[in-house]
Amino acid sequence: RFQVLRDATCPAVLVECGFLSHPTTARRLRSVEYLDRLAQRIALGIHEYVRAVRAAAPAQPAAR
């Protein structure tokens, strides 16, 4: 029940990619390659979520 998500009016997620106070994580977060990989995986997760929601939605009748 995070404050930043509590009043969201649409699907929302909070992504924590690491802590700058952790030496290993801080080093990774300075890497362009690591940040690109994080961004790609977050985007893939969003894409998979949309795909799953669409697949689960009941078929809509054709508009007339």
PyMOL Python script that loads the backbone (N, CA, C, O; Angstrom):
from pymol import cmd

cmd.read_pdbstr("""\
ATOM      1  N   ARG A   1       0.834  -1.185   0.000  1.00  0.00           N
ATOM      2  CA  ARG A   1       0.000   0.000   0.000  1.00  0.00           C
ATOM      3  C   ARG A   1       0.879   1.249   0.000  1.00  0.00           C
ATOM      4  O   ARG A   1       0.878   2.031   0.951  1.00  0.00           O
ATOM      5  N   PHE A   2       1.612   1.413  -1.065  1.00  0.00           N
ATOM      6  CA  PHE A   2       2.513   2.546  -1.181  1.00  0.00           C
ATOM      7  C   PHE A   2       1.740   3.819  -1.508  1.00  0.00           C
ATOM      8  O   PHE A   2       0.833   3.798  -2.341  1.00  0.00           O
ATOM      9  N   GLN A   3       2.088   4.906  -0.871  1.00  0.00           N
ATOM     10  CA  GLN A   3       1.415   6.180  -1.082  1.00  0.00           C
ATOM     11  C   GLN A   3       1.412   6.576  -2.559  1.00  0.00           C
ATOM     12  O   GLN A   3       0.413   7.088  -3.062  1.00  0.00           O
ATOM     13  N   VAL A   4       2.515   6.343  -3.244  1.00  0.00           N
ATOM     14  CA  VAL A   4       2.611   6.764  -4.645  1.00  0.00           C
ATOM     15  C   VAL A   4       1.695   5.950  -5.553  1.00  0.00           C
ATOM     16  O   VAL A   4       1.428   6.360  -6.683  1.00  0.00           O
ATOM     17  N   LEU A   5       1.212   4.807  -5.079  1.00  0.00           N
ATOM     18  CA  LEU A   5       0.330   3.963  -5.887  1.00  0.00           C
ATOM     19  C   LEU A   5      -1.111   3.958  -5.386  1.00  0.00           C
ATOM     20  O   LEU A   5      -2.024   3.578  -6.119  1.00  0.00           O
ATOM     21  N   ARG A   6      -1.311   4.366  -4.176  1.00  0.00           N
ATOM     22  CA  ARG A   6      -2.608   4.205  -3.511  1.00  0.00           C
ATOM     23  C   ARG A   6      -3.769   4.821  -4.288  1.00  0.00           C
ATOM     24  O   ARG A   6      -4.817   4.191  -4.424  1.00  0.00           O
ATOM     25  N   ASP A   7      -3.603   6.024  -4.794  1.00  0.00           N
ATOM     26  CA  ASP A   7      -4.708   6.710  -5.469  1.00  0.00           C
ATOM     27  C   ASP A   7      -4.595   6.656  -6.985  1.00  0.00           C
ATOM     28  O   ASP A   7      -5.209   7.469  -7.676  1.00  0.00           O
ATOM     29  N   ALA A   8      -3.831   5.723  -7.508  1.00  0.00           N
ATOM     30  CA  ALA A   8      -3.692   5.615  -8.958  1.00  0.00           C
ATOM     31  C   ALA A   8      -5.047   5.290  -9.578  1.00  0.00           C
ATOM     32  O   ALA A   8      -5.787   4.445  -9.075  1.00  0.00           O
ATOM     33  N   THR A   9      -5.355   5.959 -10.654  1.00  0.00           N
ATOM     34  CA  THR A   9      -6.636   5.745 -11.337  1.00  0.00           C
ATOM     35  C   THR A   9      -6.471   4.836 -12.550  1.00  0.00           C
ATOM     36  O   THR A   9      -7.395   4.681 -13.347  1.00  0.00           O
ATOM     37  N   CYS A  10      -5.306   4.244 -12.683  1.00  0.00           N
ATOM     38  CA  CYS A  10      -5.036   3.314 -13.778  1.00  0.00           C
ATOM     39  C   CYS A  10      -4.053   2.278 -13.243  1.00  0.00           C
ATOM     40  O   CYS A  10      -3.501   2.464 -12.158  1.00  0.00           O
ATOM     41  N   PRO A  11      -3.821   1.197 -13.975  1.00  0.00           N
ATOM     42  CA  PRO A  11      -2.828   0.243 -13.504  1.00  0.00           C
ATOM     43  C   PRO A  11      -1.487   0.952 -13.271  1.00  0.00           C
ATOM     44  O   PRO A  11      -1.059   1.766 -14.088  1.00  0.00           O
ATOM     45  N   ALA A  12      -0.842   0.640 -12.169  1.00  0.00           N
ATOM     46  CA  ALA A  12       0.404   1.313 -11.822  1.00  0.00           C
ATOM     47  C   ALA A  12       1.343   0.338 -11.132  1.00  0.00           C
ATOM     48  O   ALA A  12       0.915  -0.631 -10.506  1.00  0.00           O
ATOM     49  N   VAL A  13       2.611   0.612 -11.261  1.00  0.00           N
ATOM     50  CA  VAL A  13       3.619  -0.217 -10.621  1.00  0.00           C
ATOM     51  C   VAL A  13       4.754   0.686 -10.147  1.00  0.00           C
ATOM     52  O   VAL A  13       5.061   1.700 -10.775  1.00  0.00           O
ATOM     53  N   LEU A  14       5.362   0.310  -9.052  1.00  0.00           N
ATOM     54  CA  LEU A  14       6.527   1.014  -8.533  1.00  0.00           C
ATOM     55  C   LEU A  14       7.731   0.110  -8.771  1.00  0.00           C
ATOM     56  O   LEU A  14       7.760  -1.026  -8.297  1.00  0.00           O
ATOM     57  N   VAL A  15       8.707   0.602  -9.491  1.00  0.00           N
ATOM     58  CA  VAL A  15       9.884  -0.193  -9.826  1.00  0.00           C
ATOM     59  C   VAL A  15      11.088   0.361  -9.065  1.00  0.00           C
ATOM     60  O   VAL A  15      11.452   1.527  -9.220  1.00  0.00           O
ATOM     61  N   GLU A  16      11.688  -0.480  -8.255  1.00  0.00           N
ATOM     62  CA  GLU A  16      12.935  -0.114  -7.582  1.00  0.00           C
ATOM     63  C   GLU A  16      14.040  -0.884  -8.274  1.00  0.00           C
ATOM     64  O   GLU A  16      14.057  -2.115  -8.264  1.00  0.00           O
ATOM     65  N   CYS A  17      14.952  -0.159  -8.866  1.00  0.00           N
ATOM     66  CA  CYS A  17      16.025  -0.790  -9.641  1.00  0.00           C
ATOM     67  C   CYS A  17      17.299  -0.956  -8.850  1.00  0.00           C
ATOM     68  O   CYS A  17      18.271  -1.518  -9.355  1.00  0.00           O
ATOM     69  N   GLY A  18      17.316  -0.487  -7.643  1.00  0.00           N
ATOM     70  CA  GLY A  18      18.499  -0.644  -6.816  1.00  0.00           C
ATOM     71  C   GLY A  18      18.634   0.494  -5.837  1.00  0.00           C
ATOM     72  O   GLY A  18      17.868   1.458  -5.858  1.00  0.00           O
ATOM     73  N   PHE A  19      19.624   0.362  -4.979  1.00  0.00           N
ATOM     74  CA  PHE A  19      19.879   1.367  -3.959  1.00  0.00           C
ATOM     75  C   PHE A  19      21.269   1.950  -4.176  1.00  0.00           C
ATOM     76  O   PHE A  19      22.254   1.217  -4.256  1.00  0.00           O
ATOM     77  N   LEU A  20      21.340   3.259  -4.269  1.00  0.00           N
ATOM     78  CA  LEU A  20      22.630   3.920  -4.481  1.00  0.00           C
ATOM     79  C   LEU A  20      23.550   3.760  -3.276  1.00  0.00           C
ATOM     80  O   LEU A  20      24.762   3.938  -3.396  1.00  0.00           O
ATOM     81  N   SER A  21      22.993   3.429  -2.129  1.00  0.00           N
ATOM     82  CA  SER A  21      23.810   3.230  -0.937  1.00  0.00           C
ATOM     83  C   SER A  21      24.484   1.857  -0.923  1.00  0.00           C
ATOM     84  O   SER A  21      25.347   1.607  -0.082  1.00  0.00           O
ATOM     85  N   HIS A  22      24.107   0.975  -1.831  1.00  0.00           N
ATOM     86  CA  HIS A  22      24.726  -0.351  -1.929  1.00  0.00           C
ATOM     87  C   HIS A  22      25.833  -0.287  -2.977  1.00  0.00           C
ATOM     88  O   HIS A  22      25.549   0.004  -4.138  1.00  0.00           O
ATOM     89  N   PRO A  23      27.064  -0.546  -2.610  1.00  0.00           N
ATOM     90  CA  PRO A  23      28.196  -0.349  -3.531  1.00  0.00           C
ATOM     91  C   PRO A  23      28.074  -1.096  -4.857  1.00  0.00           C
ATOM     92  O   PRO A  23      28.358  -0.525  -5.909  1.00  0.00           O
ATOM     93  N   THR A  24      27.663  -2.347  -4.826  1.00  0.00           N
ATOM     94  CA  THR A  24      27.550  -3.120  -6.065  1.00  0.00           C
ATOM     95  C   THR A  24      26.451  -2.567  -6.953  1.00  0.00           C
ATOM     96  O   THR A  24      26.648  -2.387  -8.154  1.00  0.00           O
ATOM     97  N   THR A  25      25.300  -2.300  -6.367  1.00  0.00           N
ATOM     98  CA  THR A  25      24.180  -1.756  -7.136  1.00  0.00           C
ATOM     99  C   THR A  25      24.523  -0.378  -7.686  1.00  0.00           C
ATOM    100  O   THR A  25      24.215  -0.077  -8.839  1.00  0.00           O
ATOM    101  N   ALA A  26      25.149   0.447  -6.883  1.00  0.00           N
ATOM    102  CA  ALA A  26      25.521   1.795  -7.333  1.00  0.00           C
ATOM    103  C   ALA A  26      26.439   1.718  -8.551  1.00  0.00           C
ATOM    104  O   ALA A  26      26.301   2.502  -9.490  1.00  0.00           O
ATOM    105  N   ARG A  27      27.363   0.782  -8.531  1.00  0.00           N
ATOM    106  CA  ARG A  27      28.277   0.618  -9.668  1.00  0.00           C
ATOM    107  C   ARG A  27      27.502   0.184 -10.912  1.00  0.00           C
ATOM    108  O   ARG A  27      27.751   0.692 -12.005  1.00  0.00           O
ATOM    109  N   ARG A  28      26.578  -0.737 -10.754  1.00  0.00           N
ATOM    110  CA  ARG A  28      25.762  -1.191 -11.891  1.00  0.00           C
ATOM    111  C   ARG A  28      24.926  -0.047 -12.462  1.00  0.00           C
ATOM    112  O   ARG A  28      24.784   0.081 -13.678  1.00  0.00           O
ATOM    113  N   LEU A  29      24.377   0.777 -11.581  1.00  0.00           N
ATOM    114  CA  LEU A  29      23.505   1.871 -12.037  1.00  0.00           C
ATOM    115  C   LEU A  29      24.266   2.961 -12.785  1.00  0.00           C
ATOM    116  O   LEU A  29      23.651   3.831 -13.402  1.00  0.00           O
ATOM    117  N   ARG A  30      25.582   2.924 -12.737  1.00  0.00           N
ATOM    118  CA  ARG A  30      26.385   3.865 -13.530  1.00  0.00           C
ATOM    119  C   ARG A  30      26.724   3.301 -14.904  1.00  0.00           C
ATOM    120  O   ARG A  30      27.376   3.970 -15.706  1.00  0.00           O
ATOM    121  N   SER A  31      26.291   2.091 -15.177  1.00  0.00           N
ATOM    122  CA  SER A  31      26.601   1.422 -16.436  1.00  0.00           C
ATOM    123  C   SER A  31      25.457   1.620 -17.435  1.00  0.00           C
ATOM    124  O   SER A  31      24.310   1.276 -17.153  1.00  0.00           O
ATOM    125  N   VAL A  32      25.779   2.173 -18.593  1.00  0.00           N
ATOM    126  CA  VAL A  32      24.769   2.372 -19.638  1.00  0.00           C
ATOM    127  C   VAL A  32      24.175   1.031 -20.058  1.00  0.00           C
ATOM    128  O   VAL A  32      22.970   0.932 -20.286  1.00  0.00           O
ATOM    129  N   GLU A  33      25.005   0.008 -20.161  1.00  0.00           N
ATOM    130  CA  GLU A  33      24.521  -1.307 -20.564  1.00  0.00           C
ATOM    131  C   GLU A  33      23.512  -1.860 -19.555  1.00  0.00           C
ATOM    132  O   GLU A  33      22.488  -2.427 -19.937  1.00  0.00           O
ATOM    133  N   TYR A  34      23.806  -1.691 -18.281  1.00  0.00           N
ATOM    134  CA  TYR A  34      22.891  -2.173 -17.241  1.00  0.00           C
ATOM    135  C   TYR A  34      21.578  -1.399 -17.278  1.00  0.00           C
ATOM    136  O   TYR A  34      20.504  -1.992 -17.178  1.00  0.00           O
ATOM    137  N   LEU A  35      21.659  -0.095 -17.419  1.00  0.00           N
ATOM    138  CA  LEU A  35      20.439   0.723 -17.494  1.00  0.00           C
ATOM    139  C   LEU A  35      19.612   0.361 -18.720  1.00  0.00           C
ATOM    140  O   LEU A  35      18.384   0.314 -18.641  1.00  0.00           O
ATOM    141  N   ASP A  36      20.259   0.104 -19.847  1.00  0.00           N
ATOM    142  CA  ASP A  36      19.538  -0.328 -21.048  1.00  0.00           C
ATOM    143  C   ASP A  36      18.826  -1.654 -20.805  1.00  0.00           C
ATOM    144  O   ASP A  36      17.676  -1.837 -21.202  1.00  0.00           O
ATOM    145  N   ARG A  37      19.524  -2.572 -20.148  1.00  0.00           N
ATOM    146  CA  ARG A  37      18.912  -3.876 -19.852  1.00  0.00           C
ATOM    147  C   ARG A  37      17.712  -3.712 -18.921  1.00  0.00           C
ATOM    148  O   ARG A  37      16.677  -4.346 -19.127  1.00  0.00           O
ATOM    149  N   LEU A  38      17.843  -2.865 -17.900  1.00  0.00           N
ATOM    150  CA  LEU A  38      16.710  -2.591 -17.009  1.00  0.00           C
ATOM    151  C   LEU A  38      15.532  -2.022 -17.781  1.00  0.00           C
ATOM    152  O   LEU A  38      14.398  -2.474 -17.619  1.00  0.00           O
ATOM    153  N   ALA A  39      15.803  -1.025 -18.626  1.00  0.00           N
ATOM    154  CA  ALA A  39      14.736  -0.388 -19.402  1.00  0.00           C
ATOM    155  C   ALA A  39      14.060  -1.392 -20.325  1.00  0.00           C
ATOM    156  O   ALA A  39      12.835  -1.397 -20.445  1.00  0.00           O
ATOM    157  N   GLN A  40      14.846  -2.240 -20.975  1.00  0.00           N
ATOM    158  CA  GLN A  40      14.269  -3.242 -21.873  1.00  0.00           C
ATOM    159  C   GLN A  40      13.383  -4.218 -21.115  1.00  0.00           C
ATOM    160  O   GLN A  40      12.313  -4.587 -21.598  1.00  0.00           O
ATOM    161  N   ARG A  41      13.810  -4.632 -19.956  1.00  0.00           N
ATOM    162  CA  ARG A  41      13.027  -5.598 -19.182  1.00  0.00           C
ATOM    163  C   ARG A  41      11.772  -4.975 -18.582  1.00  0.00           C
ATOM    164  O   ARG A  41      10.743  -5.641 -18.473  1.00  0.00           O
ATOM    165  N   ILE A  42      11.845  -3.720 -18.197  1.00  0.00           N
ATOM    166  CA  ILE A  42      10.641  -3.027 -17.717  1.00  0.00           C
ATOM    167  C   ILE A  42       9.650  -2.899 -18.863  1.00  0.00           C
ATOM    168  O   ILE A  42       8.459  -3.161 -18.691  1.00  0.00           O
ATOM    169  N   ALA A  43      10.135  -2.497 -20.033  1.00  0.00           N
ATOM    170  CA  ALA A  43       9.264  -2.373 -21.210  1.00  0.00           C
ATOM    171  C   ALA A  43       8.654  -3.726 -21.566  1.00  0.00           C
ATOM    172  O   ALA A  43       7.471  -3.795 -21.900  1.00  0.00           O
ATOM    173  N   LEU A  44       9.434  -4.796 -21.501  1.00  0.00           N
ATOM    174  CA  LEU A  44       8.913  -6.125 -21.788  1.00  0.00           C
ATOM    175  C   LEU A  44       7.824  -6.503 -20.785  1.00  0.00           C
ATOM    176  O   LEU A  44       6.807  -7.085 -21.162  1.00  0.00           O
ATOM    177  N   GLY A  45       8.030  -6.179 -19.533  1.00  0.00           N
ATOM    178  CA  GLY A  45       7.013  -6.458 -18.519  1.00  0.00           C
ATOM    179  C   GLY A  45       5.714  -5.723 -18.790  1.00  0.00           C
ATOM    180  O   GLY A  45       4.633  -6.288 -18.622  1.00  0.00           O
ATOM    181  N   ILE A  46       5.808  -4.467 -19.207  1.00  0.00           N
ATOM    182  CA  ILE A  46       4.608  -3.693 -19.546  1.00  0.00           C
ATOM    183  C   ILE A  46       3.919  -4.322 -20.752  1.00  0.00           C
ATOM    184  O   ILE A  46       2.698  -4.476 -20.766  1.00  0.00           O
ATOM    185  N   HIS A  47       4.703  -4.682 -21.760  1.00  0.00           N
ATOM    186  CA  HIS A  47       4.149  -5.308 -22.963  1.00  0.00           C
ATOM    187  C   HIS A  47       3.434  -6.614 -22.612  1.00  0.00           C
ATOM    188  O   HIS A  47       2.331  -6.869 -23.097  1.00  0.00           O
ATOM    189  N   GLU A  48       4.053  -7.432 -21.778  1.00  0.00           N
ATOM    190  CA  GLU A  48       3.440  -8.706 -21.379  1.00  0.00           C
ATOM    191  C   GLU A  48       2.162  -8.479 -20.576  1.00  0.00           C
ATOM    192  O   GLU A  48       1.196  -9.227 -20.727  1.00  0.00           O
ATOM    193  N   TYR A  49       2.149  -7.469 -19.736  1.00  0.00           N
ATOM    194  CA  TYR A  49       0.944  -7.146 -18.968  1.00  0.00           C
ATOM    195  C   TYR A  49      -0.196  -6.774 -19.907  1.00  0.00           C
ATOM    196  O   TYR A  49      -1.311  -7.278 -19.769  1.00  0.00           O
ATOM    197  N   VAL A  50       0.085  -5.890 -20.863  1.00  0.00           N
ATOM    198  CA  VAL A  50      -0.952  -5.468 -21.821  1.00  0.00           C
ATOM    199  C   VAL A  50      -1.455  -6.673 -22.606  1.00  0.00           C
ATOM    200  O   VAL A  50      -2.660  -6.824 -22.813  1.00  0.00           O
ATOM    201  N   ARG A  51      -0.536  -7.529 -23.043  1.00  0.00           N
ATOM    202  CA  ARG A  51      -0.922  -8.724 -23.793  1.00  0.00           C
ATOM    203  C   ARG A  51      -1.829  -9.628 -22.950  1.00  0.00           C
ATOM    204  O   ARG A  51      -2.831 -10.140 -23.449  1.00  0.00           O
ATOM    205  N   ALA A  52      -1.484  -9.820 -21.692  1.00  0.00           N
ATOM    206  CA  ALA A  52      -2.281 -10.677 -20.817  1.00  0.00           C
ATOM    207  C   ALA A  52      -3.662 -10.088 -20.562  1.00  0.00           C
ATOM    208  O   ALA A  52      -4.656 -10.815 -20.547  1.00  0.00           O
ATOM    209  N   VAL A  53      -3.728  -8.777 -20.362  1.00  0.00           N
ATOM    210  CA  VAL A  53      -5.025  -8.132 -20.128  1.00  0.00           C
ATOM    211  C   VAL A  53      -5.912  -8.267 -21.362  1.00  0.00           C
ATOM    212  O   VAL A  53      -7.100  -8.573 -21.257  1.00  0.00           O
ATOM    213  N   ARG A  54      -5.321  -8.036 -22.531  1.00  0.00           N
ATOM    214  CA  ARG A  54      -6.102  -8.163 -23.771  1.00  0.00           C
ATOM    215  C   ARG A  54      -6.571  -9.596 -23.983  1.00  0.00           C
ATOM    216  O   ARG A  54      -7.697  -9.818 -24.429  1.00  0.00           O
ATOM    217  N   ALA A  55      -5.735 -10.556 -23.675  1.00  0.00           N
ATOM    218  CA  ALA A  55      -6.091 -11.958 -23.858  1.00  0.00           C
ATOM    219  C   ALA A  55      -7.205 -12.371 -22.902  1.00  0.00           C
ATOM    220  O   ALA A  55      -8.022 -13.228 -23.238  1.00  0.00           O
ATOM    221  N   ALA A  56      -7.246 -11.773 -21.720  1.00  0.00           N
ATOM    222  CA  ALA A  56      -8.247 -12.126 -20.716  1.00  0.00           C
ATOM    223  C   ALA A  56      -9.555 -11.381 -20.896  1.00  0.00           C
ATOM    224  O   ALA A  56     -10.573 -11.772 -20.324  1.00  0.00           O
ATOM    225  N   ALA A  57      -9.545 -10.313 -21.679  1.00  0.00           N
ATOM    226  CA  ALA A  57     -10.745  -9.489 -21.853  1.00  0.00           C
ATOM    227  C   ALA A  57     -11.778 -10.244 -22.689  1.00  0.00           C
ATOM    228  O   ALA A  57     -11.420 -10.915 -23.656  1.00  0.00           O
ATOM    229  N   PRO A  58     -13.044 -10.139 -22.324  1.00  0.00           N
ATOM    230  CA  PRO A  58     -14.073 -10.774 -23.149  1.00  0.00           C
ATOM    231  C   PRO A  58     -14.131 -10.096 -24.518  1.00  0.00           C
ATOM    232  O   PRO A  58     -13.844  -8.906 -24.655  1.00  0.00           O
ATOM    233  N   ALA A  59     -14.503 -10.872 -25.510  1.00  0.00           N
ATOM    234  CA  ALA A  59     -14.593 -10.346 -26.865  1.00  0.00           C
ATOM    235  C   ALA A  59     -15.644  -9.240 -26.915  1.00  0.00           C
ATOM    236  O   ALA A  59     -16.728  -9.377 -26.346  1.00  0.00           O
ATOM    237  N   GLN A  60     -15.319  -8.155 -27.592  1.00  0.00           N
ATOM    238  CA  GLN A  60     -16.255  -7.038 -27.745  1.00  0.00           C
ATOM    239  C   GLN A  60     -17.095  -7.259 -28.993  1.00  0.00           C
ATOM    240  O   GLN A  60     -16.566  -7.685 -30.020  1.00  0.00           O
ATOM    241  N   PRO A  61     -18.389  -6.979 -28.928  1.00  0.00           N
ATOM    242  CA  PRO A  61     -19.216  -7.113 -30.128  1.00  0.00           C
ATOM    243  C   PRO A  61     -18.784  -6.102 -31.182  1.00  0.00           C
ATOM    244  O   PRO A  61     -18.330  -5.008 -30.845  1.00  0.00           O
ATOM    245  N   ALA A  62     -18.919  -6.454 -32.427  1.00  0.00           N
ATOM    246  CA  ALA A  62     -18.545  -5.550 -33.520  1.00  0.00           C
ATOM    247  C   ALA A  62     -19.412  -4.301 -33.498  1.00  0.00           C
ATOM    248  O   ALA A  62     -20.621  -4.380 -33.283  1.00  0.00           O
ATOM    249  N   ALA A  63     -18.795  -3.158 -33.719  1.00  0.00           N
ATOM    250  CA  ALA A  63     -19.530  -1.890 -33.767  1.00  0.00           C
ATOM    251  C   ALA A  63     -20.360  -1.829 -35.040  1.00  0.00           C
ATOM    252  O   ALA A  63     -19.935  -2.320 -36.086  1.00  0.00           O
ATOM    253  N   ARG A  64     -21.532  -1.232 -34.956  1.00  0.00           N
ATOM    254  CA  ARG A  64     -22.400  -1.109 -36.131  1.00  0.00           C
ATOM    255  C   ARG A  64     -22.430   0.305 -36.619  1.00  0.00           C
ATOM    256  O   ARG A  64     -23.108   0.605 -37.602  1.00  0.00           O
TER     257      ARG A  64
END
""", "prot")
cmd.dss("prot")
cmd.show_as("cartoon", "prot")
cmd.util.cbc("prot")
cmd.orient("prot")
